[in-house]
């Protein structure tokens, strides 16, 4: 491995160290402290660079390559000593070796690989900002500091990536030109990232204000819905507390441990904060959770049919294999059953164009020319024209396909006259021998 390739691998791994620091901060394994976050990033970047060098044998030396394994073990031990977590130690050791092996053998060191890792780190830090601002009420200055470090480091990495990029054979660029181009690239990226950071800050501020408003509304809703029940429950608890207090005073009097006038907290004084105020945050969280579950269920219900829709949208490009005759033992579906299964819940007259195309596929399959798996509508039409010598059938199939593709791919819907013509052509084709 030459020096340029090793440098690019080490730079990619340093960007992954940034993403790892952000991920551990989001999982609250790392404290919200800039010094510790930066120290983790710097130490992990150095360890990954050394590990990548050892993985390549430090110049193809097997002895140096074998040193990578005790180094991975040392990373795991250090993780346990620092964070007192066996799980985190195993994840650090395993992830350390995995990323070195994956990056060193993938050969994916082009410019987009650097950009993807920087974007992942930025998104993770943005998630940390969202988490600590809205839910954990922590200081966000360390996160903003790490975002700045990540941005500046990416600018440096981008310049180094450009300098170490493979040049075409015979091409030569002077050092002055490389430095000038690297400076221009750094300025452009800095301005772009500053614009992204400003937009992200504005969005975060809007989300924080929106969340405060929604939280107050949800709090009021939770109190309104559960207030009467909680008040009744609080009264029962208060009555039970009064009975317990009376028994305690009686025991104190009988046992000579205090006078009858000794103060024993009863009622709301014994309970402290009201039950409604104690449970309202949990009720608010429950309402938010129920809404998220409902919203996710609706998305799942909407998206679960997407693969089937995509198949239909490509005009049966990836349809199930349509057989002309079913197997004798009934182990496979007939061509009519397979077409119906493919167009299930998608061939109702609510979409008359697709329904007409479905009828066209059925008619052609009945004539011995079922559509093939992975065959597009144009490929199917060309096969009809080359196989069938019936000019009238080919002309009808051509018009039907043209109407269907206009409906599917054009922004202009079919006119009522074209729709009537399509349905008439399908009926004519079905009657042909």
Secondary structure as a PSIPRED ss2 file (coil, helix, strand):
# PSIPRED VFORMAT (PSIPRED V4.0)

   1 X C   1.000  0.000  0.000
   2 X C   1.000  0.000  0.000
   3 X H   0.000  1.000  0.000
   4 X H   0.000  1.000  0.000
   5 X H   0.000  1.000  0.000
   6 X H   0.000  1.000  0.000
   7 X H   0.000  1.000  0.000
   8 X H   0.000  1.000  0.000
   9 X H   0.000  1.000  0.000
  10 X H   0.000  1.000  0.000
  11 X H   0.000  1.000  0.000
  12 X H   0.000  1.000  0.000
  13 X H   0.000  1.000  0.000
  14 X H   0.000  1.000  0.000
  15 X H   0.000  1.000  0.000
  16 X H   0.000  1.000  0.000
  17 X H   0.000  1.000  0.000
  18 X H   0.000  1.000  0.000
  19 X H   0.000  1.000  0.000
  20 X H   0.000  1.000  0.000
  21 X H   0.000  1.000  0.000
  22 X H   0.000  1.000  0.000
  23 X H   0.000  1.000  0.000
  24 X H   0.000  1.000  0.000
  25 X H   0.000  1.000  0.000
  26 X H   0.000  1.000  0.000
  27 X C   1.000  0.000  0.000
  28 X C   1.000  0.000  0.000
  29 X C   1.000  0.000  0.000
  30 X C   1.000  0.000  0.000
  31 X C   1.000  0.000  0.000
  32 X C   1.000  0.000  0.000
  33 X C   1.000  0.000  0.000
  34 X H   0.000  1.000  0.000
  35 X H   0.000  1.000  0.000
  36 X H   0.000  1.000  0.000
  37 X H   0.000  1.000  0.000
  38 X H   0.000  1.000  0.000
  39 X H   0.000  1.000  0.000
  40 X H   0.000  1.000  0.000
  41 X H   0.000  1.000  0.000
  42 X H   0.000  1.000  0.000
  43 X H   0.000  1.000  0.000
  44 X H   0.000  1.000  0.000
  45 X H   0.000  1.000  0.000
  46 X H   0.000  1.000  0.000
  47 X H   0.000  1.000  0.000
  48 X H   0.000  1.000  0.000
  49 X H   0.000  1.000  0.000
  50 X H   0.000  1.000  0.000
  51 X H   0.000  1.000  0.000
  52 X H   0.000  1.000  0.000
  53 X H   0.000  1.000  0.000
  54 X H   0.000  1.000  0.000
  55 X H   0.000  1.000  0.000
  56 X C   1.000  0.000  0.000
  57 X H   0.000  1.000  0.000
  58 X H   0.000  1.000  0.000
  59 X H   0.000  1.000  0.000
  60 X H   0.000  1.000  0.000
  61 X C   1.000  0.000  0.000
  62 X H   0.000  1.000  0.000
  63 X H   0.000  1.000  0.000
  64 X H   0.000  1.000  0.000
  65 X H   0.000  1.000  0.000
  66 X H   0.000  1.000  0.000
  67 X H   0.000  1.000  0.000
  68 X H   0.000  1.000  0.000
  69 X H   0.000  1.000  0.000
  70 X H   0.000  1.000  0.000
  71 X H   0.000  1.000  0.000
  72 X H   0.000  1.000  0.000
  73 X H   0.000  1.000  0.000
  74 X H   0.000  1.000  0.000
  75 X H   0.000  1.000  0.000
  76 X H   0.000  1.000  0.000
  77 X H   0.000  1.000  0.000
  78 X H   0.000  1.000  0.000
  79 X H   0.000  1.000  0.000
  80 X H   0.000  1.000  0.000
  81 X H   0.000  1.000  0.000
  82 X H   0.000  1.000  0.000
  83 X H   0.000  1.000  0.000
  84 X C   1.000  0.000  0.000
  85 X C   1.000  0.000  0.000
  86 X H   0.000  1.000  0.000
  87 X H   0.000  1.000  0.000
  88 X H   0.000  1.000  0.000
  89 X H   0.000  1.000  0.000
  90 X H   0.000  1.000  0.000
  91 X H   0.000  1.000  0.000
  92 X H   0.000  1.000  0.000
  93 X H   0.000  1.000  0.000
  94 X H   0.000  1.000  0.000
  95 X H   0.000  1.000  0.000
  96 X H   0.000  1.000  0.000
  97 X H   0.000  1.000  0.000
  98 X H   0.000  1.000  0.000
  99 X H   0.000  1.000  0.000
 100 X H   0.000  1.000  0.000
 101 X H   0.000  1.000  0.000
 102 X H   0.000  1.000  0.000
 103 X H   0.000  1.000  0.000
 104 X H   0.000  1.000  0.000
 105 X H   0.000  1.000  0.000
 106 X H   0.000  1.000  0.000
 107 X C   1.000  0.000  0.000
 108 X C   1.000  0.000  0.000
 109 X C   1.000  0.000  0.000
 110 X C   1.000  0.000  0.000
 111 X H   0.000  1.000  0.000
 112 X H   0.000  1.000  0.000
 113 X H   0.000  1.000  0.000
 114 X H   0.000  1.000  0.000
 115 X H   0.000  1.000  0.000
 116 X H   0.000  1.000  0.000
 117 X H   0.000  1.000  0.000
 118 X H   0.000  1.000  0.000
 119 X H   0.000  1.000  0.000
 120 X H   0.000  1.000  0.000
 121 X H   0.000  1.000  0.000
 122 X H   0.000  1.000  0.000
 123 X H   0.000  1.000  0.000
 124 X H   0.000  1.000  0.000
 125 X H   0.000  1.000  0.000
 126 X H   0.000  1.000  0.000
 127 X H   0.000  1.000  0.000
 128 X H   0.000  1.000  0.000
 129 X H   0.000  1.000  0.000
 130 X H   0.000  1.000  0.000
 131 X H   0.000  1.000  0.000
 132 X H   0.000  1.000  0.000
 133 X H   0.000  1.000  0.000
 134 X H   0.000  1.000  0.000
 135 X C   1.000  0.000  0.000
 136 X C   1.000  0.000  0.000
 137 X C   1.000  0.000  0.000
 138 X C   1.000  0.000  0.000
 139 X C   1.000  0.000  0.000
 140 X C   1.000  0.000  0.000
 141 X H   0.000  1.000  0.000
 142 X H   0.000  1.000  0.000
 143 X H   0.000  1.000  0.000
 144 X H   0.000  1.000  0.000
 145 X H   0.000  1.000  0.000
 146 X H   0.000  1.000  0.000
 147 X H   0.000  1.000  0.000
 148 X H   0.000  1.000  0.000
 149 X H   0.000  1.000  0.000
 150 X H   0.000  1.000  0.000
 151 X H   0.000  1.000  0.000
 152 X H   0.000  1.000  0.000
 153 X H   0.000  1.000  0.000
 154 X H   0.000  1.000  0.000
 155 X H   0.000  1.000  0.000
 156 X H   0.000  1.000  0.000
 157 X H   0.000  1.000  0.000
 158 X H   0.000  1.000  0.000
 159 X H   0.000  1.000  0.000
 160 X H   0.000  1.000  0.000
 161 X H   0.000  1.000  0.000
 162 X H   0.000  1.000  0.000
 163 X H   0.000  1.000  0.000
 164 X C   1.000  0.000  0.000
 165 X C   1.000  0.000  0.000
 166 X C   1.000  0.000  0.000
 167 X C   1.000  0.000  0.000
 168 X C   1.000  0.000  0.000
 169 X C   1.000  0.000  0.000
 170 X C   1.000  0.000  0.000
 171 X C   1.000  0.000  0.000
 172 X C   1.000  0.000  0.000
 173 X C   1.000  0.000  0.000
 174 X C   1.000  0.000  0.000
 175 X H   0.000  1.000  0.000
 176 X H   0.000  1.000  0.000
 177 X H   0.000  1.000  0.000
 178 X H   0.000  1.000  0.000
 179 X H   0.000  1.000  0.000
 180 X H   0.000  1.000  0.000
 181 X H   0.000  1.000  0.000
 182 X H   0.000  1.000  0.000
 183 X H   0.000  1.000  0.000
 184 X H   0.000  1.000  0.000
 185 X H   0.000  1.000  0.000
 186 X H   0.000  1.000  0.000
 187 X H   0.000  1.000  0.000
 188 X H   0.000  1.000  0.000
 189 X H   0.000  1.000  0.000
 190 X H   0.000  1.000  0.000
 191 X H   0.000  1.000  0.000
 192 X H   0.000  1.000  0.000
 193 X H   0.000  1.000  0.000
 194 X H   0.000  1.000  0.000
 195 X H   0.000  1.000  0.000
 196 X H   0.000  1.000  0.000
 197 X H   0.000  1.000  0.000
 198 X H   0.000  1.000  0.000
 199 X H   0.000  1.000  0.000
 200 X H   0.000  1.000  0.000
 201 X H   0.000  1.000  0.000
 202 X H   0.000  1.000  0.000
 203 X H   0.000  1.000  0.000
 204 X H   0.000  1.000  0.000
 205 X H   0.000  1.000  0.000
 206 X H   0.000  1.000  0.000
 207 X H   0.000  1.000  0.000
 208 X H   0.000  1.000  0.000
 209 X H   0.000  1.000  0.000
 210 X H   0.000  1.000  0.000
 211 X H   0.000  1.000  0.000
 212 X H   0.000  1.000  0.000
 213 X H   0.000  1.000  0.000
 214 X H   0.000  1.000  0.000
 215 X H   0.000  1.000  0.000
 216 X H   0.000  1.000  0.000
 217 X H   0.000  1.000  0.000
 218 X H   0.000  1.000  0.000
 219 X H   0.000  1.000  0.000
 220 X H   0.000  1.000  0.000
 221 X H   0.000  1.000  0.000
 222 X H   0.000  1.000  0.000
 223 X H   0.000  1.000  0.000
 224 X H   0.000  1.000  0.000
 225 X H   0.000  1.000  0.000
 226 X H   0.000  1.000  0.000
 227 X H   0.000  1.000  0.000
 228 X H   0.000  1.000  0.000
 229 X H   0.000  1.000  0.000
 230 X H   0.000  1.000  0.000
 231 X H   0.000  1.000  0.000
 232 X H   0.000  1.000  0.000
 233 X H   0.000  1.000  0.000
 234 X H   0.000  1.000  0.000
 235 X H   0.000  1.000  0.000
 236 X H   0.000  1.000  0.000
 237 X H   0.000  1.000  0.000
 238 X H   0.000  1.000  0.000
 239 X H   0.000  1.000  0.000
 240 X H   0.000  1.000  0.000
 241 X H   0.000  1.000  0.000
 242 X H   0.000  1.000  0.000
 243 X H   0.000  1.000  0.000
 244 X H   0.000  1.000  0.000
 245 X H   0.000  1.000  0.000
 246 X H   0.000  1.000  0.000
 247 X H   0.000  1.000  0.000
 248 X H   0.000  1.000  0.000
 249 X H   0.000  1.000  0.000
 250 X H   0.000  1.000  0.000
 251 X H   0.000  1.000  0.000
 252 X H   0.000  1.000  0.000
 253 X H   0.000  1.000  0.000
 254 X H   0.000  1.000  0.000
 255 X H   0.000  1.000  0.000
 256 X C   1.000  0.000  0.000
 257 X C   1.000  0.000  0.000
 258 X C   1.000  0.000  0.000
 259 X C   1.000  0.000  0.000
 260 X C   1.000  0.000  0.000
 261 X C   1.000  0.000  0.000
 262 X C   1.000  0.000  0.000
 263 X C   1.000  0.000  0.000
 264 X C   1.000  0.000  0.000
 265 X C   1.000  0.000  0.000
 266 X C   1.000  0.000  0.000
 267 X H   0.000  1.000  0.000
 268 X H   0.000  1.000  0.000
 269 X H   0.000  1.000  0.000
 270 X H   0.000  1.000  0.000
 271 X H   0.000  1.000  0.000
 272 X C   1.000  0.000  0.000
 273 X C   1.000  0.000  0.000
 274 X C   1.000  0.000  0.000
 275 X H   0.000  1.000  0.000
 276 X H   0.000  1.000  0.000
 277 X H   0.000  1.000  0.000
 278 X H   0.000  1.000  0.000
 279 X H   0.000  1.000  0.000
 280 X H   0.000  1.000  0.000
 281 X H   0.000  1.000  0.000
 282 X H   0.000  1.000  0.000
 283 X H   0.000  1.000  0.000
 284 X H   0.000  1.000  0.000
 285 X H   0.000  1.000  0.000
 286 X H   0.000  1.000  0.000
 287 X H   0.000  1.000  0.000
 288 X H   0.000  1.000  0.000
 289 X H   0.000  1.000  0.000
 290 X H   0.000  1.000  0.000
 291 X H   0.000  1.000  0.000
 292 X H   0.000  1.000  0.000
 293 X H   0.000  1.000  0.000
 294 X H   0.000  1.000  0.000
 295 X H   0.000  1.000  0.000
 296 X H   0.000  1.000  0.000
 297 X H   0.000  1.000  0.000
 298 X H   0.000  1.000  0.000
 299 X H   0.000  1.000  0.000
 300 X H   0.000  1.000  0.000
 301 X H   0.000  1.000  0.000
 302 X H   0.000  1.000  0.000
 303 X H   0.000  1.000  0.000
 304 X C   1.000  0.000  0.000
 305 X C   1.000  0.000  0.000
 306 X H   0.000  1.000  0.000
 307 X H   0.000  1.000  0.000
 308 X H   0.000  1.000  0.000
 309 X H   0.000  1.000  0.000
 310 X H   0.000  1.000  0.000
 311 X H   0.000  1.000  0.000
 312 X H   0.000  1.000  0.000
 313 X H   0.000  1.000  0.000
 314 X C   1.000  0.000  0.000
 315 X C   1.000  0.000  0.000
 316 X C   1.000  0.000  0.000
 317 X C   1.000  0.000  0.000
 318 X C   1.000  0.000  0.000
 319 X C   1.000  0.000  0.000
 320 X C   1.000  0.000  0.000
 321 X C   1.000  0.000  0.000
 322 X C   1.000  0.000  0.000
 323 X C   1.000  0.000  0.000
 324 X C   1.000  0.000  0.000
 325 X C   1.000  0.000  0.000
 326 X C   1.000  0.000  0.000
 327 X C   1.000  0.000  0.000
 328 X C   1.000  0.000  0.000
 329 X C   1.000  0.000  0.000
 330 X C   1.000  0.000  0.000
 331 X C   1.000  0.000  0.000
 332 X C   1.000  0.000  0.000
 333 X C   1.000  0.000  0.000
 334 X C   1.000  0.000  0.000
 335 X H   0.000  1.000  0.000
 336 X H   0.000  1.000  0.000
 337 X H   0.000  1.000  0.000
 338 X H   0.000  1.000  0.000
 339 X H   0.000  1.000  0.000
 340 X H   0.000  1.000  0.000
 341 X H   0.000  1.000  0.000
 342 X H   0.000  1.000  0.000
 343 X C   1.000  0.000  0.000
 344 X C   1.000  0.000  0.000
 345 X C   1.000  0.000  0.000
 346 X C   1.000  0.000  0.000
 347 X C   1.000  0.000  0.000
 348 X C   1.000  0.000  0.000
 349 X H   0.000  1.000  0.000
 350 X H   0.000  1.000  0.000
 351 X H   0.000  1.000  0.000
 352 X H   0.000  1.000  0.000
 353 X H   0.000  1.000  0.000
 354 X H   0.000  1.000  0.000
 355 X H   0.000  1.000  0.000
 356 X H   0.000  1.000  0.000
 357 X H   0.000  1.000  0.000
 358 X H   0.000  1.000  0.000
 359 X H   0.000  1.000  0.000
 360 X H   0.000  1.000  0.000
 361 X H   0.000  1.000  0.000
 362 X H   0.000  1.000  0.000
 363 X H   0.000  1.000  0.000
 364 X H   0.000  1.000  0.000
 365 X H   0.000  1.000  0.000
 366 X H   0.000  1.000  0.000
 367 X C   1.000  0.000  0.000
 368 X C   1.000  0.000  0.000
 369 X C   1.000  0.000  0.000
 370 X C   1.000  0.000  0.000
 371 X C   1.000  0.000  0.000
 372 X C   1.000  0.000  0.000
 373 X C   1.000  0.000  0.000
 374 X C   1.000  0.000  0.000
 375 X C   1.000  0.000  0.000
 376 X C   1.000  0.000  0.000
 377 X H   0.000  1.000  0.000
 378 X H   0.000  1.000  0.000
 379 X H   0.000  1.000  0.000
 380 X H   0.000  1.000  0.000
 381 X H   0.000  1.000  0.000
 382 X H   0.000  1.000  0.000
 383 X H   0.000  1.000  0.000
 384 X H   0.000  1.000  0.000
 385 X H   0.000  1.000  0.000
 386 X H   0.000  1.000  0.000
 387 X H   0.000  1.000  0.000
 388 X C   1.000  0.000  0.000
 389 X C   1.000  0.000  0.000
 390 X C   1.000  0.000  0.000
 391 X H   0.000  1.000  0.000
 392 X H   0.000  1.000  0.000
 393 X H   0.000  1.000  0.000
 394 X H   0.000  1.000  0.000
 395 X H   0.000  1.000  0.000
 396 X H   0.000  1.000  0.000
 397 X H   0.000  1.000  0.000
 398 X H   0.000  1.000  0.000
 399 X H   0.000  1.000  0.000
 400 X H   0.000  1.000  0.000
 401 X H   0.000  1.000  0.000
 402 X H   0.000  1.000  0.000
 403 X H   0.000  1.000  0.000
 404 X H   0.000  1.000  0.000
 405 X H   0.000  1.000  0.000
 406 X H   0.000  1.000  0.000
 407 X H   0.000  1.000  0.000
 408 X H   0.000  1.000  0.000
 409 X H   0.000  1.000  0.000
 410 X C   1.000  0.000  0.000
 411 X C   1.000  0.000  0.000
 412 X C   1.000  0.000  0.000
 413 X C   1.000  0.000  0.000
 414 X C   1.000  0.000  0.000
 415 X C   1.000  0.000  0.000
 416 X H   0.000  1.000  0.000
 417 X H   0.000  1.000  0.000
 418 X H   0.000  1.000  0.000
 419 X H   0.000  1.000  0.000
 420 X H   0.000  1.000  0.000
 421 X H   0.000  1.000  0.000
 422 X H   0.000  1.000  0.000
 423 X H   0.000  1.000  0.000
 424 X H   0.000  1.000  0.000
 425 X H   0.000  1.000  0.000
 426 X H   0.000  1.000  0.000
 427 X H   0.000  1.000  0.000
 428 X H   0.000  1.000  0.000
 429 X H   0.000  1.000  0.000
 430 X H   0.000  1.000  0.000
 431 X H   0.000  1.000  0.000
 432 X C   1.000  0.000  0.000
 433 X C   1.000  0.000  0.000
